[in-house]
C-alpha cells in the first residue's frame, strides 16, 4: 500500500453548479454491511451511494443513502465504489448526510489495482448533522477509478449515512446542488384564495376543473363537516364572472358521509369526480378509489373503480391517485413488494370491462427509496407533477415535474424541482393545474389562516405543461334548435385514432374535451334517430392555449332528409377514397343496418379543375366506389341509387386546393325508411 500526503478541507454547501468534470460513483465494488429495515425495498442499501447526492445540500437521515447494518459498532465498516473513467485525481468529495464524522480512512485505486491511502484519522468528529467532506490529493500524477471509505461507527452516536462519493480532476470544490427547473423566479408569490375558500380549519388537495371554473378541495377540522369536525369532507367553490371565488359549499351526501371523504381527480368536462375510498351501501368505506357522475339530480352514489391486485401483504396501501385527461390511465402512490422503499408511483390502465390493470412500477427515474406521492397529470397527458422526499430539495418533501417519454408510462425525464418560491422547508404537495396552465393550485401552511390553506401561484414557462385547447359546446337538433343528448368523440384525422370521449346532457351543461395542439381533429356527435355529425377542429398551427366553442347541429333520420358527408373525400383526379374517410362510411353502414328497409340516393361532386366531362365521369366513379365499398360491408346495391354532378354544384371556392377539397364530396338523400 502506498501512502499519499494530501491537503484536506470541509466546505459549506451551495445550490450553484460546477463547470468542472465531476464523476459520481457508478458501481459498488464491495462493502462490509448494509442496513435492511424490511424484506422489501432498497432503502439504506449500498447501491444508494451511487450517483449524485440525493439528500445534500439538505442534511438528515435519508433512505437514499448507504448506512451500515448497525450503529455505534466497535469494529469498522467500509464501502468501495468504482467510477466510469480513470482520471487524474485532484479531489474526492464525500457526501455525509447524517451523523457525519465517522470516516477513519480513505483509499484511492489506480487502474491496475494499486491501493493508495489518502487519509487516516485526520477527520475529527463534528456536531454537524451532515456535511460535504473534501479531500485534495497533493500528488498530481495519481490516476484513479475507485475509492474506498472506512468508517469507525463508534466515533459518532447513531447510524452513519453516506449519500454519495464524487471525484474530479479539478480542485474547485464539488458542491451539492438541487436540480431546479430553468429560470425559476426567486420572487414568485403564493396567493391565498381567501376566506371564501379557506378557514381556520384545514384545506388540502385542491382539484381545479380543466376550465378553471370549479375548485374542489378536502376540508377537515371544521364545524361545517358532516359527522365529526375532525373528519374530512369534500367542498367546492365556483369562480364568478368577476373572477372571485364564491363561498365554498359542502357537497353533502352521497359524496360526504360520517367517514373521511376526499377528492383526487376530475374529468375534462367536470362531470365526473374521483374520490378516495370505496363507498359501501351501509355507509362504511374501505381503501380504494371511486367515481361519481353529475346527473340531473346531483352527484351519483360513488361507484368503485376496481383495480386488479391493488391489495397485497405490504403494511401500507395507497391513498393517492391521479387520473389522466383521457380517463384511461391511473397513477397511484402505493407501497408494494417491488417498491424502492416508501410509497412509489405506479401506473394502471383502463381495461375494456371498465376495470383497471394491476399497478405497474413507473421506474427509478421518478421513484426513490423515500416517499413519492401526491401525483397530478396535466392536461397535455405527459407532464407529471408529484411530491418526493428522495431527491435533493428545500424541505421534507418537494414538488417536482417530469415529462413522459413514451406510451409505456415507465420512461420519464429527470425530475426537476419547482424551486424555492414554490417549495418550502415543510412538506409541499397537491399541485393541480387547469388546462390554461396560467396558475397552479396547491396546499401550504405558509401565511395560512389556520392549518393548511389553498393557494395559487403563477406558473413560469419551464414548468408549464404543453398547451392544449378546450373544445366545448352544445348539441342541437338542426331543424328545431332544441338541445339533445349526445355522445361526443374526438379522433385524430390523419390516423383515425379515437382520442377522447364525452357525453352531452343539456341538464348537466356543455360538453368539454381537452385536445393537445399540433393535430387536426374530428369531433363527432351521435344520438339515436339522428345521423352522426362530424366537425373538424384544426389545431395543427396553434401554439397557445385555446378555448373553442363549437355547437353541433344534428339532422334527424327521416325520408327526404339530405345529408352532406363532409368526411368522405377523395384524392384529386381520383376515385380513391382517402383512408380518413372510412369512419364516415362506417357510420352510413351502421345506419343502414339499423334501418334495414332504408334506401338512399348517393350524389357525387368534384372540383372544377380539368375537363368538365372528365369531372362528370369522375364524380360518377366516386359514388360507384362508395357504393362498392358499402356492398363489401353487407349493404345491397339495390338499396343505393347514384347520381353524378361533376363540378356543377360547388359548396366552396375552387380557388385553392384547401377549399377545392370540400367540393370533392358525396351527399346522400334518404329515399325510403
LOGUVO-203432 format. One record per residue (C-alpha): residue in three letters; x, y, z. Coordinates in steps of 0.25 Angstrom, whole numbers, plus 5000, padded with zeros to 4 digits. Layout:
LOGUVO-203432
ALAXYZ;...
END
This chain:
LOGUVO-203432
UNK500050005000;UNK500550144996;UNK500350255006;UNK500050395000;UNK500050525007;UNK498950625004;UNK498250745008;UNK496850735014;UNK495650835016;UNK494250835019;UNK493350935011;UNK491950995013;UNK490850955003;UNK490351034991;UNK489251024981;UNK490151064970;UNK490650964959;UNK492150944956;UNK492750954942;UNK493850844944;UNK493650704940;UNK493150624952;UNK492950474953;UNK491950414963;UNK492150264967;UNK491550174957;UNK491650044963;UNK491849974977;UNK493149884977;UNK492949834991;UNK492449875005;UNK492449815019;UNK490949825022;UNK489749905019;UNK488449935027;UNK487249865023;UNK486049905031;UNK485049815024;UNK484849705014;UNK484549795002;UNK485149914996;UNK486549974994;UNK486650075005;UNK487950095012;UNK488649995003;UNK490050004998;UNK489450044984;UNK488950174990;UNK490350234990;UNK490350234975;UNK490050354966;UNK490050494971;UNK489550534985;UNK488050514988;UNK488050585001;UNK489050695001;UNK489150815001;UNK488050785012;UNK488450695023;UNK487850585032;UNK487450435031;UNK487050385017;UNK486750245012;UNK487450294999;UNK488850285006;UNK489750165009;UNK489650125024;UNK490450015031;UNK489549905037;UNK489849945052;UNK490050075059;UNK491150105069;UNK491949975066;UNK493349965071;UNK493949905059;UNK494049965045;UNK493049975033;UNK493550005019;UNK493050025005;UNK493750024992;UNK493250094979;UNK493650104964;UNK493550214954;UNK493350204939;UNK494650264935;UNK496050274941;UNK496450414943;UNK497550504949;UNK497050514964;UNK497050654969;UNK495850644978;UNK494950544986;UNK493650594991;UNK492950505001;UNK491450545004;UNK491250515019;UNK489750545020;UNK489550485034;UNK490450465047;UNK491650525040;UNK493050505045;UNK493250355045;UNK494150345034;UNK495550285038;UNK496250255025;UNK496050275010;UNK496750204999;UNK496950224984;UNK497150114974;UNK497950124961;UNK497550054948;UNK498449944951;UNK497849924965;UNK498949984974;UNK498350034987;UNK498750174992;UNK498450235005;UNK497850375004;UNK497550405019;UNK497650335032;UNK496950385045;UNK497050535040;UNK495550565041;UNK495050605055;UNK493650565059;UNK492750685058;UNK491450735064;UNK490950765050;UNK489850665045;UNK490350655031;UNK491450725022;UNK492150705009;UNK493550655013;UNK494650695003;UNK496050625001;UNK497050694991;UNK498250594988;UNK499550664986;UNK500150564976;UNK499750614963;UNK500150484956;UNK499150404963;UNK498150334953;UNK496950274960;UNK495650194956;UNK495250144970;UNK495050204984;UNK494950124998;UNK494450195010;UNK494650125024;UNK493750175036;UNK493850155051;UNK492350165055;UNK492650175070;UNK493250315067;UNK491850375065;UNK490550325072;UNK489550265063;UNK489450215049;UNK490550275039;UNK490050305025;UNK490850335013;UNK489950405001;UNK490950404990;UNK492450404986;UNK493050484975;UNK494350504969;UNK494950614960;UNK496150654953;UNK495950804958;UNK496150864971;UNK494950944970;UNK494050884981;UNK492950794977;UNK491750864982;UNK490450784985;UNK489350844976;UNK487850844975;UNK487350814960;UNK486350934959;UNK485550964947;UNK486151064938;UNK485851214940;UNK485151184953;UNK484851324958;UNK485251364972;UNK484151464975;UNK482951374972;UNK481851394982;UNK480751294986;UNK479351364987;UNK478451314998;UNK477051294992;UNK476351365003;UNK475251335013;UNK474251285003;UNK475151165001;UNK476051155013;UNK475651155028;UNK476351135042;UNK476250985039;UNK477050905029;UNK476850915014;UNK477650825005;UNK477750754992;UNK477150854982;UNK476550794969;UNK476250904959;UNK475350874947;UNK476050884934;UNK475351004930;UNK475751074943;UNK474351104948;UNK474151004959;UNK475050974971;UNK474850854979;UNK475650824991;UNK475750745004;UNK475450815017;UNK475550765032;UNK475650825046;UNK474350895042;UNK473050905049;UNK472250905036;UNK472650765032;UNK471750645033;UNK471950565045;UNK473150605053;UNK473850735050;UNK475150655050;UNK474750565039;UNK474950615024;UNK473950655015;UNK473950705000;UNK473550844997;UNK473450934985;UNK473551074981;UNK473251144967;UNK473851254960;UNK472951364957;UNK472951464945;UNK473751564953;UNK474851454955;UNK474451444970;UNK474351304977;UNK472951284983;UNK472651234997;UNK473051094997;UNK471950994999;UNK471950855005;UNK471650744994;UNK470850675005;UNK470250525002;UNK470550434995;UNK471950494994;UNK472150535008;UNK471750435020;UNK472250415034;UNK473650365029;UNK474850435023;UNK474450485009;UNK475450534999;UNK475450574985;UNK476650534976;UNK476250564961;UNK475250614951;UNK474950584937;UNK475150694926;UNK473650724925;UNK473550744940;UNK472450634941;UNK473250524947;UNK474050534960;UNK474950434966;UNK474950404981;UNK475850334991;UNK475250214997;UNK474150114993;UNK472750144998;UNK471850035003;UNK470350045003;UNK470350035018;UNK471150165019;UNK472450095022;UNK473750115014;UNK474950035010;UNK476250065004;UNK476150084989;UNK475650184978;UNK474250224974;UNK473650314964;UNK472350404964;UNK471650454952;UNK470850584952;UNK469350554948;UNK468150634946;UNK467850614961;UNK469250634966;UNK470450554969;UNK470250404967;UNK470650304978;UNK472150274977;UNK472450154969;UNK473650064972;UNK474850074961;UNK475249934962;UNK476849914961;UNK477449774960;UNK478249724971;UNK478349864977;UNK478349804991;UNK479549724996;UNK480249685009;UNK481049815010;UNK480749895022;UNK480350015015;UNK479250025004;UNK479150144994;UNK478450274997;UNK478750364986;UNK478350364971;UNK478350434958;UNK477550414946;UNK478050454932;UNK477250554924;UNK476750434915;UNK476250364927;UNK476950234923;UNK478250244931;UNK478350244946;UNK479550284954;UNK479550224969;UNK480450254981;UNK480650124987;UNK481550034995;UNK481749894989;UNK482749774988;UNK483549844977;UNK483449974983;UNK484850044985;UNK484550075000;UNK483450165004;UNK482250194995;UNK482550194980;UNK481750234967;UNK481150134960;UNK480250134947;UNK478950054944;UNK478250054930;UNK476750044928;UNK476249914922;UNK475149884913;UNK474249834924;UNK474449974931;UNK475349914942;UNK476849954944;UNK478049874941;UNK478949834953;UNK479849944957;UNK481249954950;UNK482450024955;UNK482750144948;UNK484250134948;UNK485450184956;UNK485550314948;UNK484450374957;UNK484450274969;UNK485350264980;UNK485450194994;UNK484850315000;UNK483350354999;UNK482750394985;UNK481350434985;UNK480250544982;UNK480350514967;UNK479650604957;UNK479550584941;UNK479450714934;UNK478550734922;UNK479650704912;UNK479550564917;UNK481050554919;UNK481450654929;UNK481450584943;UNK481550674956;UNK481850604969;UNK482450614983;UNK483750544986;UNK484650534998;UNK485650454991;UNK486350564982;UNK487150684987;UNK486150794991;UNK485750905000;UNK484950835011;UNK484350705016;UNK483650675002;UNK483750764990;UNK482950774977;UNK483550724964;UNK483150714950;UNK483550604940;UNK483150584925;UNK482750454920;UNK483650404908;UNK482750294903;UNK481450214904;UNK481950114914;UNK481750224925;UNK483050164931;UNK484050254924;UNK484250394929;UNK485150514929;UNK486050544941;UNK485050614951;UNK485250764953;UNK485050834966;UNK484050944964;UNK484951044972;UNK484951114986;UNK483851204983;UNK482851084982;UNK483550984991;UNK483751015005;UNK484450955017;UNK483150885020;UNK482450775012;UNK481950824999;UNK480950754990;UNK479550744984;UNK479950824971;UNK478850844962;UNK478750924949;UNK477550964940;UNK477650944925;UNK478051084923;UNK479351064931;UNK479351204935;UNK479351174950;UNK479551054959;UNK478751024972;UNK479350954984;UNK479350944999;UNK480251015008;UNK480451055023;UNK481251185019;UNK480351305022;UNK479151225024;UNK477851265032;UNK478051135041;UNK478451005037;UNK478850975022;UNK478151075012;UNK477851064997;UNK478851164990;UNK479051184975;UNK480351224969;UNK480651274955;UNK481451174946;UNK482751214939;UNK483051154925;UNK483951044928;UNK483050964938;UNK481750984929;UNK481150864922;UNK481050874907;UNK479850964903;UNK478450904899;UNK477150944895;UNK475750924902;UNK474650894892;UNK473250924898;UNK471850944893;UNK470450884892;UNK469750784882;UNK468550834876;UNK467450784866;UNK467750854853;UNK466250874850;UNK465650914864;UNK466950974870;UNK466650894883;UNK467750834891;UNK467850674890;UNK468650574898;UNK469850524890;UNK471150444891;UNK472350524886;UNK473650464882;UNK474950534876;UNK475950454867;UNK477250504860;UNK476850514845;UNK478250464840;UNK478150334847;UNK476650314850;UNK477150294865;UNK476050324875;UNK476650414885;UNK475550454895;UNK474050434898;UNK473050514906;UNK471550514908;UNK470650634906;UNK469350654914;UNK468650784914;UNK468350774929;UNK469750764933;UNK470450864924;UNK471250874911;UNK472150764907;UNK473650794909;UNK474850724903;UNK476350754904;UNK477150734892;UNK478650754890;UNK479150854880;UNK479850814867;UNK478750724861;UNK477550724852;UNK476350664860;UNK474950624856;UNK473850644867;UNK472650544864;UNK471350554871;UNK470450434872;UNK468950414876;UNK467950304873;UNK467050354862;UNK468050454856;UNK469150434846;UNK470550454853;UNK471150594850;UNK472550614849;UNK473250754850;UNK474750774848;UNK475650854858;UNK476950894853;UNK477950914864;UNK479150884855;UNK479651024855;UNK479351064869;UNK480351104879;UNK479651154891;UNK478451114900;UNK477151124893;UNK475651124897;UNK474851084885;UNK473251074886;UNK472650994875;UNK471150954875;UNK470850834867;UNK469550824859;UNK468950684856;UNK467950644845;UNK466850544849;UNK466850424840;UNK465550434832;UNK465050414818;UNK465450534809;UNK466650574818;UNK467950614810;UNK469250594818;UNK470550644813;UNK471750544816;UNK472850644819;UNK473750544823;UNK473750454811;UNK474850514802;UNK475650474790;UNK477050494784;UNK477050594773;UNK476650544760;UNK476450404766;UNK475250324771;UNK476150264782;UNK475550294796;UNK476450354806;UNK476750264817;UNK476250364827;UNK474850354821;UNK474650214826;UNK474050254839;UNK472950334832;UNK472650224823;UNK472550134835;UNK471450224840;UNK470650204827;UNK470750054829;UNK470350054843;UNK469150144840;UNK468650054828;UNK468849934837;UNK467949994848;UNK466950034837;UNK466849904828;UNK465749964819;UNK466550094817;UNK466850134802;UNK467750254799;UNK468250334787;UNK469750364787;UNK470150484779;UNK471550514775;UNK472250644773;UNK473650694768;UNK474450824768;UNK474550904754;UNK476050864751;UNK476150804737;UNK475150764727;UNK473650774730;UNK473350634724;UNK474450564731;UNK474050624744;UNK472650574742;UNK473150434739;UNK474050454751;UNK472850484760;UNK472150364755;UNK473350274758;UNK473350334772;UNK471950304776;UNK472050164770;UNK473350144778;UNK472550174791;UNK471450084787;UNK472449974784;UNK473049994798;UNK471749994805;UNK471449864797;UNK472649794803;UNK472149824817;UNK470749754814;UNK469949874809;UNK469149824796;UNK469349914783;UNK467849904781;UNK467750004793;UNK468650104787;UNK468350194775;UNK469450284770;UNK469550424763;UNK470750494757;UNK470850644757;UNK472350674753;UNK472650814757;UNK471250874755;UNK470950894770;UNK472150944777;UNK471950974792;UNK473351044794;UNK474251134785;UNK475151064775;UNK476251164776;UNK477151084785;UNK477450934788;UNK476950954802;UNK475650994798;UNK475450914786;UNK475550784794;UNK474250814800;UNK473550814786;UNK474150674784;UNK472950614792;UNK471850514794;UNK470450544799;UNK469250454801;UNK467750474802;UNK466850374810;UNK465850324799;UNK465150224808;UNK465150174822;
END
